[in-house]
Amino acid sequence: MATARGAEYLLTLGRWRRGLGLVTQSRALAALVPGVSQVDNKSDFLGKRSHRRHPGILQLSRVRLPQVLVDAAQLLLLESSMPNMEKQVQALTNYLWSRHLPVEPEELQRRAVHLEKKFLENADSCQMEKLCGEVLHALRRTTYHWQELSEGLSLVYMAARLDGGFAAVSRAFHEIQARLPEFQPQTLMDFGSGTGSVTWAAHSTWGQSLREYMCVDSSAAMLELAEKLLKGGSGSGMPYVPGVFFRQFLPVSPKVQFDVVVSAFSLSELPSKANRTDVVQTLWRKTGHFLILVENGTKAGHSLLMDARNLVLNGKEKSPLDPRPGFVFAPCPHELPCPQLTASKPLACSFSQAYHPIPFSWNKKPKEEKFSMVILARGSPEEANRWPRITQPVLKRPRHVHCHLCCPDGHMQHAVITARRHGRDLYRCARVSSWGDRLPVITPSELPPSPAQDPPES
């Protein structure tokens, strides 16, 4: 009996010690985040809302495409009778996801010089004439061969990317709508419009206010396909979304601006950094309020977006219509260098959006679209509410929550939030938050000064 009681005591003691160690570890980790210790109570951010609906929540429920768009896509695919469509869709999906940026001419020249020096070290007089051929052969074997997508792939691209692209862009639009419900754009331009998923997502978000959609794509086949989708899968009839215009070139007039400008999965289709620079600068000049850039959630996609972000933030040219500078509206809570790229092991800053795919025969299970985005806005950074962004899935544990945050000071932080250390409000807000949400906290430097205490009465 005594032995049984002793064993029960030791088991209880072990559990208590493990719990104490867990609490100690949580407190130590929490101390690593000096800026994440105060709830933003200056504006009574919760109001009458529950913690589950705190203002940092940006979750978008599983996206479903408009039924008229689903029907049109299915009709077009049925009429095409293309063989092995499932294999073609899978091959294109794998290719797009593993795609790298094209090698720049300067980098190609550097590699050629390096290979030439390497071969010269081991070459004798009779091999010198073969040196040029060996260098070219080595370059072809070791250099990534970037290629433009063929216009003949327009239907395959629709089957592979229409629903996922719609989901990613819907999540970007939701970020603006949730944080600025009073914003009601009237004009939108979509660069690299492809199958027109941006138009459909914008109409689902701001259909009551949008009056003009400008779709720009160099591919005539893509523009024709997008127009057919708008007309229910046929070349005639009235379009489901009114006010949509198609063209193959960007408007050249400096007097033309749009409330919202979007480039979704299009910058990666440009053949060089110089082309991307010209396009991003042009898109920013055309932007009246928001420039939304979306790419695949890979290192290549994220790096490309950060280049575009820095180009706009550091740009000295002013739009003749709107001289206001730009700032990052989302997802970064700062204009500093991306901490994900400067880390010892660089990672892609990406997000995930669930969606119901177009129910083709091979495509019936719910899916997740992984993407990277950056939303740039005209104005001053002081206009933005700079709350830390949750950059990874939240880990919920007994009496504490693990959150990986991108903070306003430009650093990544691993916050372990507890009710005892950080307060009940912040703990409950963190517990119901998800990857991509923002935590309603401010740094100590932003706290209002404490009121001076009256001197004691004599």
C-alpha positions as semicolon CSV with decimal commas, in nm:
position;residue;x (nm);y (nm);z (nm)
1;M;0,000;0,000;0,000
2;A;0,279;0,234;0,097
3;T;0,464;0,149;-0,220
4;A;0,157;0,234;-0,427
5;R;0,116;0,569;-0,249
6;G;0,485;0,642;-0,300
7;A;0,460;0,571;-0,672
8;E;0,152;0,794;-0,701
9;Y;0,339;1,072;-0,518
10;L;0,641;1,045;-0,750
11;L;0,415;1,048;-1,058
12;T;0,237;1,361;-0,933
13;L;0,568;1,527;-0,850
14;G;0,702;1,447;-1,196
15;R;0,398;1,602;-1,363
16;W;0,431;1,914;-1,146
17;R;0,800;1,950;-1,231
18;R;0,734;1,907;-1,602
19;G;0,459;2,170;-1,581
20;L;0,691;2,404;-1,392
21;G;0,960;2,356;-1,656
22;L;0,709;2,430;-1,932
23;V;0,600;2,751;-1,762
24;T;0,963;2,854;-1,709
25;Q;1,040;2,786;-2,076
26;S;0,734;2,987;-2,186
27;R;0,837;3,284;-1,976
28;A;1,192;3,270;-2,109
29;L;1,072;3,262;-2,468
30;A;0,820;3,538;-2,403
31;A;1,101;3,758;-2,279
32;L;1,253;3,737;-2,629
33;V;0,970;3,953;-2,762
34;P;0,996;4,291;-2,587
35;G;0,755;4,457;-2,827
36;V;0,477;4,203;-2,788
37;S;0,367;4,259;-2,433
38;Q;0,090;4,517;-2,442
39;V;-0,260;4,500;-2,590
40;D;-0,360;4,803;-2,796
41;N;-0,614;4,946;-2,556
42;K;-0,583;5,302;-2,682
43;S;-0,876;5,260;-2,919
44;D;-1,074;4,990;-2,735
45;F;-1,000;4,762;-3,028
46;L;-1,244;4,488;-2,928
47;G;-1,544;4,712;-2,867
48;K;-1,844;4,481;-2,834
49;R;-1,688;4,207;-3,044
50;S;-1,571;3,875;-2,907
51;H;-1,206;3,773;-2,909
52;R;-1,286;3,532;-3,192
53;R;-1,365;3,834;-3,411
54;H;-1,088;4,068;-3,303
55;P;-0,982;4,325;-3,569
56;G;-0,661;4,139;-3,653
57;I;-0,856;3,840;-3,786
58;L;-0,819;3,819;-4,164
59;Q;-0,922;3,459;-4,218
60;L;-1,127;3,400;-4,528
61;S;-1,347;3,091;-4,529
62;R;-1,301;2,834;-4,803
63;V;-1,343;3,021;-5,132
64;R;-1,599;2,903;-5,385
65;L;-1,596;3,027;-5,744
66;P;-1,915;3,182;-5,886
67;Q;-2,129;2,904;-6,029
68;V;-2,158;3,078;-6,365
69;L;-1,776;3,075;-6,394
70;V;-1,760;2,706;-6,297
71;D;-2,021;2,618;-6,560
72;A;-1,840;2,817;-6,830
73;A;-1,504;2,652;-6,754
74;Q;-1,656;2,304;-6,762
75;L;-1,833;2,379;-7,091
76;L;-1,515;2,504;-7,260
77;L;-1,318;2,201;-7,147
78;L;-1,594;1,965;-7,260
79;E;-1,608;2,124;-7,605
80;S;-1,232;2,111;-7,651
81;S;-1,206;1,728;-7,627
82;M;-0,832;1,761;-7,556
83;P;-0,666;1,422;-7,489
84;N;-0,483;1,350;-7,162
85;M;-0,603;1,676;-7,006
86;E;-0,538;1,553;-6,652
87;K;-0,174;1,471;-6,732
88;Q;-0,126;1,804;-6,908
89;V;-0,273;1,993;-6,612
90;Q;-0,049;1,808;-6,365
91;A;0,260;1,865;-6,579
92;L;0,189;2,238;-6,611
93;T;0,118;2,269;-6,237
94;N;0,448;2,101;-6,148
95;Y;0,635;2,317;-6,399
96;L;0,489;2,645;-6,269
97;W;0,556;2,554;-5,906
98;S;0,921;2,453;-5,968
99;R;0,991;2,740;-6,206
100;H;1,289;2,970;-6,144
101;L;1,347;3,323;-6,264
102;P;1,538;3,359;-6,592
103;V;1,914;3,400;-6,560
104;E;2,022;3,759;-6,620
105;P;2,281;3,836;-6,896
106;E;2,530;3,966;-6,636
107;E;2,507;3,642;-6,438
108;L;2,546;3,437;-6,757
109;Q;2,859;3,634;-6,846
110;R;3,000;3,580;-6,496
111;R;2,944;3,205;-6,518
112;A;3,106;3,191;-6,862
113;V;3,421;3,370;-6,736
114;H;3,438;3,137;-6,435
115;L;3,409;2,825;-6,652
116;E;3,667;2,960;-6,897
117;K;3,920;3,011;-6,617
118;K;3,846;2,665;-6,481
119;F;3,903;2,498;-6,818
120;L;4,218;2,702;-6,885
121;E;4,382;2,566;-6,571
122;N;4,359;2,209;-6,704
123;A;4,398;2,277;-7,077
124;D;4,706;2,221;-7,295
125;S;4,785;2,378;-7,632
126;C;4,592;2,121;-7,836
127;Q;4,278;2,170;-7,629
128;M;4,262;2,549;-7,657
129;E;4,057;2,539;-7,976
130;K;3,793;2,330;-7,801
131;L;3,767;2,571;-7,507
132;C;3,482;2,781;-7,645
133;G;3,273;2,475;-7,724
134;E;3,330;2,326;-7,378
135;V;3,227;2,650;-7,207
136;L;2,906;2,670;-7,409
137;H;2,827;2,304;-7,340
138;A;2,880;2,353;-6,964
139;L;2,662;2,664;-6,962
140;R;2,377;2,481;-7,136
141;R;2,406;2,193;-6,889
142;T;2,420;2,402;-6,568
143;T;2,196;2,702;-6,650
144;Y;1,822;2,705;-6,590
145;H;1,638;2,733;-6,923
146;W;1,348;2,971;-6,873
147;Q;1,074;2,966;-7,137
148;E;0,759;3,166;-7,198
149;L;0,430;2,980;-7,180
150;S;0,293;2,884;-7,518
151;E;-0,036;3,040;-7,630
152;G;-0,155;2,689;-7,711
153;L;-0,162;2,615;-7,337
154;S;-0,439;2,866;-7,261
155;L;-0,707;2,601;-7,200
156;V;-0,471;2,384;-6,996
157;Y;-0,372;2,691;-6,794
158;M;-0,739;2,763;-6,725
159;A;-0,796;2,409;-6,598
160;A;-0,482;2,424;-6,383
161;R;-0,483;2,778;-6,243
162;L;-0,824;2,949;-6,269
163;D;-0,956;2,836;-5,929
164;G;-0,628;2,865;-5,736
165;G;-0,557;3,210;-5,879
166;F;-0,910;3,320;-5,790
167;A;-0,857;3,203;-5,430
168;A;-0,522;3,384;-5,385
169;V;-0,646;3,714;-5,529
170;S;-0,969;3,690;-5,326
171;R;-0,759;3,666;-5,010
172;A;-0,559;3,976;-5,112
173;F;-0,878;4,172;-5,183
174;H;-1,025;4,055;-4,851
175;E;-0,726;4,208;-4,669
176;I;-0,820;4,551;-4,800
177;Q;-1,194;4,507;-4,753
178;A;-1,160;4,382;-4,394
179;R;-0,927;4,662;-4,287
180;L;-1,084;4,943;-4,494
181;P;-1,454;4,861;-4,540
182;E;-1,517;5,221;-4,648
183;F;-1,289;5,181;-4,953
184;Q;-1,508;5,143;-5,263
185;P;-1,297;5,138;-5,582
186;Q;-1,450;5,229;-5,916
187;T;-1,171;5,129;-6,157
188;L;-0,933;4,831;-6,171
189;M;-0,650;4,728;-6,403
190;D;-0,526;4,369;-6,423
191;F;-0,181;4,327;-6,579
192;G;-0,126;3,978;-6,719
193;S;-0,496;3,910;-6,684
194;G;-0,478;3,557;-6,826
195;T;-0,808;3,376;-6,775
196;G;-0,962;3,677;-6,594
197;S;-0,965;3,538;-6,239
198;V;-0,881;3,885;-6,100
199;T;-1,191;4,033;-6,263
200;W;-1,414;3,764;-6,113
201;A;-1,257;3,799;-5,767
202;A;-1,286;4,181;-5,778
203;H;-1,648;4,159;-5,887
204;S;-1,721;3,921;-5,597
205;T;-1,555;4,167;-5,355
206;W;-1,648;4,514;-5,486
207;G;-1,905;4,442;-5,756
208;Q;-2,138;4,717;-5,634
209;S;-1,881;4,994;-5,679
210;L;-1,651;4,881;-5,964
211;R;-1,747;5,030;-6,298
212;E;-1,444;4,958;-6,517
213;Y;-1,211;4,658;-6,544
214;M;-0,910;4,691;-6,774
215;C;-0,760;4,348;-6,858
216;V;-0,413;4,361;-7,016
217;D;-0,244;4,049;-7,157
218;S;0,000;4,008;-7,444
219;S;-0,161;3,675;-7,539
220;A;-0,456;3,711;-7,777
221;A;-0,556;3,351;-7,700
222;M;-0,580;3,427;-7,327
223;L;-0,787;3,740;-7,386
224;E;-1,026;3,545;-7,610
225;L;-1,059;3,271;-7,347
226;A;-1,123;3,525;-7,068
227;E;-1,394;3,691;-7,275
228;K;-1,561;3,355;-7,341
229;L;-1,563;3,278;-6,969
230;L;-1,734;3,611;-6,903
231;K;-1,999;3,518;-7,158
232;G;-2,077;3,177;-7,010
233;G;-1,841;2,980;-7,232
234;S;-1,960;3,113;-7,569
235;G;-1,831;3,379;-7,805
236;S;-2,162;3,565;-7,808
237;G;-2,405;3,694;-7,553
238;M;-2,384;3,947;-7,273
239;P;-2,089;3,928;-7,032
240;Y;-2,169;3,833;-6,673
241;V;-1,949;4,118;-6,544
242;P;-2,021;4,452;-6,718
243;G;-1,757;4,714;-6,792
244;V;-1,470;4,477;-6,881
245;F;-1,227;4,589;-7,152
246;F;-0,945;4,383;-7,306
247;R;-0,620;4,501;-7,459
248;Q;-0,273;4,361;-7,534
249;F;-0,068;4,660;-7,419
250;L;-0,054;4,878;-7,110
251;P;-0,214;5,224;-7,143
252;V;0,063;5,469;-7,231
253;S;-0,113;5,790;-7,127
254;P;0,030;5,927;-6,799
255;K;-0,314;6,071;-6,721
256;V;-0,478;5,730;-6,683
257;Q;-0,490;5,590;-6,329
258;F;-0,690;5,313;-6,162
259;D;-0,806;5,281;-5,803
260;V;-0,670;4,925;-5,786
261;V;-0,390;4,779;-6,000
262;V;-0,319;4,405;-5,987
263;S;-0,047;4,178;-6,120
264;A;-0,120;3,817;-6,025
265;F;0,134;3,549;-6,125
266;S;0,247;3,774;-6,411
267;L;0,580;3,930;-6,311
268;S;0,735;3,582;-6,318
269;E;0,633;3,560;-6,685
270;L;0,862;3,849;-6,782
271;P;1,195;3,748;-6,938
272;S;1,435;3,975;-6,745
273;K;1,482;4,198;-6,443
274;A;1,487;4,503;-6,670
275;N;1,142;4,412;-6,804
276;R;1,010;4,361;-6,450
277;T;1,152;4,697;-6,342
278;D;0,983;4,879;-6,630
279;V;0,651;4,705;-6,567
280;V;0,649;4,764;-6,190
281;Q;0,730;5,133;-6,236
282;T;0,453;5,164;-6,494
283;L;0,203;4,982;-6,273
284;W;0,286;5,210;-5,980
285;R;0,235;5,520;-6,194
286;K;-0,107;5,380;-6,290
287;T;-0,199;5,319;-5,924
288;G;-0,442;5,555;-5,755
289;H;-0,476;5,373;-5,423
290;F;-0,353;5,011;-5,413
291;L;-0,101;4,806;-5,612
292;I;-0,149;4,432;-5,546
293;L;0,125;4,188;-5,650
294;V;0,074;3,812;-5,612
295;E;0,309;3,526;-5,701
296;N;0,364;3,160;-5,613
297;G;0,456;3,100;-5,248
298;T;0,810;2,992;-5,333
299;K;1,148;3,150;-5,263
300;A;1,163;3,269;-5,623
301;G;0,814;3,422;-5,604
302;H;0,878;3,591;-5,270
303;S;1,216;3,727;-5,378
304;L;1,062;3,871;-5,693
305;L;0,792;4,049;-5,489
306;M;1,049;4,193;-5,249
307;D;1,243;4,336;-5,544
308;A;0,923;4,503;-5,668
309;R;0,844;4,627;-5,315
310;N;1,187;4,786;-5,277
311;L;1,165;4,937;-5,625
312;V;0,844;5,122;-5,534
313;L;0,958;5,225;-5,185
314;N;1,295;5,354;-5,306
315;G;1,164;5,504;-5,629
316;K;1,229;5,874;-5,677
317;E;0,997;5,930;-5,969
318;K;0,663;6,092;-5,891
319;S;0,337;6,037;-6,070
320;P;0,209;6,358;-6,232
321;L;-0,140;6,268;-6,110
322;D;-0,051;6,156;-5,756
323;P;0,281;6,260;-5,598
324;R;0,211;6,074;-5,273
325;P;0,481;5,821;-5,177
326;G;0,411;5,455;-5,121
327;F;0,407;5,233;-4,814
328;V;0,347;4,865;-4,747
329;F;-0,016;4,800;-4,657
330;A;0,026;4,422;-4,629
331;P;0,162;4,183;-4,526
332;C;0,473;4,359;-4,386
333;P;0,418;4,586;-4,082
334;H;0,724;4,790;-4,186
335;E;0,924;4,921;-4,483
336;L;1,251;4,763;-4,366
337;P;1,434;4,477;-4,543
338;C;1,244;4,149;-4,529
339;P;1,374;3,945;-4,230
340;Q;1,278;3,623;-4,408
341;L;1,532;3,693;-4,684
342;T;1,810;3,816;-4,454
343;A;1,790;3,511;-4,224
344;S;2,072;3,255;-4,222
345;K;1,833;3,015;-4,396
346;P;1,608;3,231;-4,616
347;L;1,242;3,131;-4,629
348;A;0,953;3,239;-4,847
349;C;0,696;3,460;-4,678
350;S;0,381;3,285;-4,797
351;F;0,019;3,233;-4,703
352;S;-0,245;2,971;-4,767
353;Q;-0,605;3,001;-4,884
354;A;-0,850;2,712;-4,893
355;Y;-1,085;2,682;-5,189
356;H;-1,329;2,454;-5,366
357;P;-1,174;2,363;-5,704
358;I;-1,365;2,350;-6,031
359;P;-1,513;1,997;-6,016
360;F;-1,339;1,842;-6,314
361;S;-1,319;1,463;-6,309
362;W;-0,972;1,470;-6,148
363;N;-1,029;1,775;-5,932
364;K;-1,302;1,725;-5,672
365;K;-1,132;1,745;-5,330
366;P;-1,091;2,081;-5,148
367;K;-0,750;2,238;-5,200
368;E;-0,513;2,496;-5,054
369;E;-0,344;2,767;-5,260
370;K;-0,001;2,868;-5,129
371;F;0,099;3,215;-5,245
372;S;0,306;3,524;-5,164
373;M;0,171;3,876;-5,191
374;V;0,255;4,238;-5,128
375;I;0,003;4,521;-5,124
376;L;0,147;4,871;-5,173
377;A;-0,061;5,182;-5,102
378;R;-0,023;5,550;-5,172
379;G;0,011;5,771;-4,868
380;S;0,214;5,781;-4,549
381;P;0,310;5,479;-4,336
382;E;0,155;5,658;-4,039
383;E;-0,183;5,588;-4,199
384;A;-0,136;5,213;-4,151
385;N;-0,209;5,020;-3,834
386;R;0,123;4,846;-3,769
387;W;0,037;4,524;-3,586
388;P;0,266;4,217;-3,603
389;R;0,180;3,962;-3,872
390;I;0,157;3,588;-3,794
391;T;0,381;3,419;-4,052
392;Q;0,337;3,050;-3,964
393;P;0,058;2,824;-3,835
394;V;-0,024;2,904;-3,469
395;L;0,065;2,628;-3,223
396;K;-0,188;2,603;-2,940
397;R;-0,068;2,436;-2,622
398;P;-0,213;2,408;-2,270
399;R;-0,219;2,762;-2,122
400;H;0,018;2,907;-2,383
401;V;0,028;2,980;-2,756
402;H;0,328;2,984;-2,994
403;C;0,317;3,260;-3,257
404;H;0,585;3,338;-3,516
405;L;0,559;3,709;-3,590
406;C;0,695;3,965;-3,831
407;C;0,714;4,274;-3,609
408;P;0,714;4,649;-3,685
409;D;1,082;4,672;-3,589
410;G;1,169;4,458;-3,894
411;H;1,255;4,140;-3,703
412;M;1,104;3,793;-3,683
413;Q;1,007;3,689;-3,331
414;H;0,891;3,367;-3,171
415;A;0,635;3,474;-2,911
416;V;0,504;3,238;-2,646
417;I;0,194;3,413;-2,516
418;T;0,032;3,335;-2,183
419;A;-0,260;3,493;-2,001
420;R;-0,054;3,546;-1,687
421;R;0,232;3,728;-1,859
422;H;0,057;3,907;-2,145
423;G;-0,300;3,948;-2,024
424;R;-0,622;3,762;-2,089
425;D;-0,723;3,967;-2,394
426;L;-0,402;3,914;-2,590
427;Y;-0,387;3,545;-2,492
428;R;-0,740;3,477;-2,613
429;C;-0,686;3,680;-2,931
430;A;-0,370;3,480;-3,006
431;R;-0,544;3,151;-2,938
432;V;-0,814;3,213;-3,202
433;S;-0,575;3,365;-3,459
434;S;-0,435;3,184;-3,763
435;W;-0,153;3,202;-4,013
436;G;-0,181;3,536;-4,194
437;D;-0,372;3,719;-3,921
438;R;-0,240;4,018;-3,725
439;L;-0,208;4,043;-3,348
440;P;-0,357;4,364;-3,198
441;V;-0,053;4,461;-2,994
442;I;0,173;4,765;-2,985
443;T;0,531;4,818;-2,879
444;P;0,605;4,988;-2,545
445;S;0,728;5,300;-2,729
446;E;0,378;5,346;-2,870
447;L;0,206;5,325;-2,534
448;P;0,045;5,645;-2,409
449;P;0,239;5,804;-2,122
450;S;0,109;5,710;-1,780
451;P;-0,065;5,997;-1,603
452;A;0,146;6,182;-1,352
453;Q;0,057;6,102;-0,993
454;D;-0,055;6,380;-0,763
455;P;0,177;6,455;-0,473
456;P;0,061;6,313;-0,142
457;E;-0,137;6,550;0,075
458;S;0,046;6,696;0,370
